[in-house]
Amino acid sequence: MKENLIADKSFDFALDVIKLCDELCERRRFAIADQLLRSGTSIGANVEEATAAQSRKDFISKMAIASKEARESRYWLRLLQRSQTINRDYSEYMQDINEIVSILTSIVKTASSSASKGMS
């Protein structure tokens, strides 16, 4: 199977989020665990859907949704980091999500740019 950097990164990130959310649930922080779990696992799900897109527009839409979910995940992680709900080092989570946001932003911009050039 062909390597797909964003698919691999978003899948690995989702696995890390699941573990973090399990810990949040143990601390009875169900609301934030639910929000982070939904957004953190949705990134990869949308990337996966984009790989089977029916059109360039569909691909861009799915990747844009993944980008929004990544940004939401970053928000929840920042909130956890600042609140110290779980006292831990969040730097690896933040590095991973920032890379994912950057990659997705680049994919959406590139795909949108080439789509608009194709219309001219």
C-alpha positions in Angstrom: 0.0 0.0 0.0 1.3 3.5 -0.9 2.5 5.6 2.0 0.2 8.6 2.8 1.9 11.0 5.3 -1.3 12.8 6.4 -3.3 9.5 6.7 -0.5 8.0 8.8 -0.1 11.1 11.0 -3.8 11.6 11.6 -4.2 7.9 12.4 -1.4 7.9 14.9 -2.7 11.1 16.4 -6.1 9.5 16.8 -4.6 6.6 18.7 -2.8 9.1 21.1 -6.0 11.0 21.6 -7.9 7.8 22.5 -5.4 7.1 25.2 -5.5 10.7 26.5 -9.3 10.6 26.5 -9.3 7.4 28.5 -7.2 9.1 31.1 -9.6 12.1 31.1 -12.5 9.8 31.7 -10.7 8.2 34.6 -10.5 11.7 36.1 -14.2 12.2 35.3 -13.6 14.9 32.7 -16.2 13.5 30.4 -17.2 16.6 28.5 -13.7 17.6 27.3 -12.8 13.9 26.7 -15.9 13.6 24.4 -15.1 16.8 22.5 -11.4 15.9 22.0 -12.2 12.3 21.1 -14.7 13.4 18.4 -12.5 16.0 16.8 -9.2 14.1 17.2 -10.5 10.9 15.6 -12.5 12.8 12.9 -9.4 14.2 11.3 -8.2 10.8 10.1 -11.8 9.7 9.2 -12.2 12.7 6.9 -8.7 12.2 5.4 -9.6 8.5 4.7 -12.9 9.6 3.1 -11.0 12.1 0.9 -8.8 9.3 -0.5 -12.0 8.0 -2.1 -13.4 11.3 -3.2 -15.7 11.4 -6.1 -14.4 14.6 -7.4 -11.7 17.3 -6.7 -14.4 19.4 -5.1 -15.3 16.4 -2.8 -11.6 15.9 -2.0 -11.2 19.5 -1.1 -14.3 19.5 1.1 -13.2 16.4 3.1 -9.7 17.8 3.6 -11.1 21.1 4.6 -13.3 19.4 7.2 -10.2 17.4 8.4 -8.4 20.7 8.8 -11.2 22.3 10.8 -11.3 19.2 13.1 -7.6 19.4 13.6 -7.9 23.1 14.6 -10.6 22.1 17.0 -8.4 19.4 18.5 -5.7 21.9 18.9 -8.0 24.1 20.9 -9.0 21.3 23.3 -5.3 20.4 23.8 -4.4 24.0 24.5 -7.2 24.1 27.0 -6.0 21.0 28.7 -2.4 22.3 28.7 -3.3 25.6 30.3 -5.8 24.2 32.8 -3.5 21.3 33.8 -6.5 19.1 34.2 -4.0 16.3 33.7 -0.6 17.4 34.8 1.6 16.3 31.9 3.8 17.5 29.1 1.6 18.3 26.1 4.5 19.4 23.8 4.4 16.2 21.7 0.6 16.5 21.2 1.0 20.1 20.2 3.8 19.4 17.8 1.8 16.6 16.2 -1.4 18.6 15.8 0.5 21.7 14.5 2.1 19.5 11.8 -1.2 18.0 10.9 -2.8 21.5 10.6 0.1 22.6 8.5 -0.1 19.7 6.1 -3.9 19.9 5.8 -3.7 23.6 5.1 -1.1 23.0 2.4 -3.2 20.2 0.8 -6.4 22.3 0.8 -4.6 25.4 -0.6 -2.8 23.4 -3.3 -5.9 21.5 -4.3 -8.0 24.6 -4.4 -5.5 26.5 -6.4 -5.1 23.8 -9.0 -8.9 23.4 -9.1 -9.4 27.1 -9.8 -6.7 27.0 -12.5 -8.5 24.1 -14.2 -11.6 26.2 -14.4 -9.9 29.1 -16.3 
